[in-house]
Amino acid sequence: MNNFIYNIPTKILFGQGQVRNLGKELLPYGNKVLFLYGKNSIKRSGLYDEVVKTLSENGISFVELSGVDPNPRIETVKRGADLCKEHGLEIVLAVGGGSTIDCAKGIALQAKYDGDVWKDFYEDQKYENLKDSLHVASVLTLAATGSEMNGNSVISKLDTNQKLAIGSDKLRPVVSVLDPTYTFTVSKYQTAAGTVDIMSHIFEQYFSPDKGAYLQSRMMESLLKTVIHFGPKAYENPEDYEARANLMWASSLGLNGLLSCGKKNTDWATHMIEHELSAKYDITHGVGLGILTPYWMEYVLSPENVHRFVDYGKAVWKIPGTDSMDIARKSIEMTREFFINLGIPERLREIDIDDSKFEEMAEGATCRGPLGIMKKLEKKDVLEILKMAL
Amino acid sequence: MNNFIYNIPTKILFGQGQVRNLGKELLPYGNKVLFLYGKNSIKRSGLYDEVVKTLSENGISFVELSGVDPNPRIETVKRGADLCKEHGLEIVLAVGGGSTIDCAKGIALQAKYDGDVWKDFYEDQKYENLKDSLHVASVLTLAATGSEMNGNSVISKLDTNQKLAIGSDKLRPVVSVLDPTYTFTVSKYQTAAGTVDIMSHIFEQYFSPDKGAYLQSRMMESLLKTVIHFGPKAYENPEDYEARANLMWASSLGLNGLLSCGKKNTDWATHMIEHELSAKYDITHGVGLGILTPYWMEYVLSPENVHRFVDYGKAVWKIPGTDSMDIARKSIEMTREFFINLGIPERLREIDIDDSKFEEMAEGATCRGPLGIMKKLEKKDVLEILKMAL
């Protein structure tokens, strides 16, 4: 097990009705809030009113910013930061899914930063400049990205077709409300995409050729089993509280840092390739991941790392037998079938993506160097995976 | 899944050499420390000097209090609190195992409390009085209790033969150093006892008749598998870093609150009975648990809760078959065998405990009402379990 720092101070208020406790939990951090959300669905569902109520009851004033996009834009970050500066706001409260929370982190950063956060952080990763930010809090309405409990933020810049990520402990939300009933209205399509996204986050941390971090691997298998058990249940019966609750808590635990603590290395190649896809085509992140993942698995599988697939196949899919390569291939096939059964397309062409930008995407994905750790992927490898997925 | 609050802000510095970062991590909380430890073994091992070095390098002054006992006494708590008041100390730094850390929490509480913490908290659980305490930090030298990451404290009062526990988020250490190499010198006996203690904490949370909290159950199984995999390795080869590291991190995750978040109820009967044993006979906690646990399992097993034992037997011990009661009984037998192979006695008589205080202990364990949730244990039930274990 490698040395690590574990530091996950986000306070989680989990369960039905917890939003009523949000206001008093925010008070230690300030009483002027930027209330950030996406579409008006939170008004229809009544969540908007519940948030306003808990803020008002605790004497917290707020300025609203709505219209955050699914792949949130740097322009929204700038607009939010300007509002925070103009009104002297202290907390950015995101009410929505991962996109809204990611956007809130960008805003919290830009509001306390004189330079351009896009250039200095998202492009150049100059974390040494990250001295201060506003506090971030969230009310989660979609189980997928884990942004409610981690310091990651992915922002897009459409004019340059870029989608870039940052990550810092300083950007972790101080408080997040996780109420599974808010995800009852999530569509089948987005439920499937969220399920894939949660699994993909775990895959990215699980699949590495090193054999250490036994405890972490077993925990990841337990989370994968949970998501595989409940994903189809939530897909079939959107108001299954137990399914929604397990998916929601798995999404947070899957990417809050706990699983990778002590691991020598993690992969993240599939995410880097998918970011190119959704930057170019504005597709749903989880759908891109669902298409790419089985092809990535097939491409990287080798005698040197087959043991990870064997662990995965046996623990998660209960595949019997002793032939390692056979178990590995079956585990990939079962992963693909699971995604297909959730309505995830099998190939890029099914979502109208052709090979015209493959070169550009392979170039973009590897412009900071080769990707991943299961197999180091150069531009040609990324191109090959995209072609397999076509 | 039940509603819950997740709030685990303890920062963990994990791995070899991390103690060198302790001083700077303490600075946000103060620069006057009570340096609390047990025996002089930390002087022989060099850990004492390392702690002094990191404190000195960061301008942190300290007052020492040594001689904390394995079942720490309320008298030590009082002495420590007096020292803190006298010298205006801000942080209680425990360097040792769970006993030392538990003692530090009592001290931190008493140092900021005008009344008698023994009476008001350990006896009467008046948590509404818990407004303030000093900060607690730790350097862990024994993987067992999880005290390094939770708000629990168990203290003994020898003149009345009492051993009582409290638990509050406010007593969680702010920083804990977990360096597996500090456990290389832990004896086989204490390694076995620690392994049992970690498993018992998970059992107490795992074994409940309700069928919810799927995710939590799978995570607990993953931790049990880890401890069962590495306990014997550490027992056989005390300097196996990977084994010591997995046990250490499992001990923290096993009782930091994560596993019980969302569970409807947990049991803790075995712990309550064992506290009576070690209060009366000053035995090692993990040894008492190791003797009692299989008998408790046999006593509580019923058609209503057999499904929990089936989950346990299949996931953790890979027991085949379809007869539930058969799988359950085999899982209990395998648990017993595992403990015996670690040198844990099978019966109380092997550690010179007879039935002379059984009545008194059964009375003491149930004086606040019946124990547990797998089966509600009255005084007569506790007596029966003690007799089975004789």
Interface residues (C-beta under 8 A of the other chain):
Chain A: M1 N2 N3 F4 I5 Y6 N7 I8 P9 K11 I12 L13 F14 G15 Q16 G17 Q18 P180 G212 Y214 L215 R218 M219 E221 S222 L223 K225 T226 H229 F230 Y241 E242 A245 N246 W249 A250 L253 C261 G262
Chain B: M1 N2 N3 F4 I5 Y6 N7 I8 P9 K11 I12 L13 F14 G15 Q16 G17 Q18 P180 G212 Y214 L215 R218 M219 E221 S222 L223 K225 T226 H229 F230 Y241 E242 A245 N246 W249 A250 L253 C261 G262
